[in-house]
């Protein structure tokens, strides 16, 4: 399954960060399998109509964080061992803050967001 990415220029989040977030979310959800090759920098840049340096920055950051590995001559693949956050509390706080900010953009308050998460969480 090809990696599906959509860039939202009105979101206030840098494009490279949106790419990083989309790839890590695809890995977490299983939409991007561990053996599945990521698009090349130029393929993804062409598909998204963005500068290849932006994709390169996202890939570099994901590589440094341990989410992906580049294999010379073969391509870029998800890492066999995804990283554990060093600071899980900090990671959760960051996720929560982004979710609250995004919800606020749509007129949804934090209490309503929390109620929704509680309802849909198994």
Secondary structure, 3 states (H helix, E strand, C coil): CCCCCCCCCCCCCCHHHHHHHHHHHHHHHCCCCCCCEECCHHHHHHHHCCCHHHHHHHHHHHHHHCCEEEECCCEEEECCCCCCCCCHHHHHHHHHHHHHHHHHHCCCCHHHHHHHHHHHCC
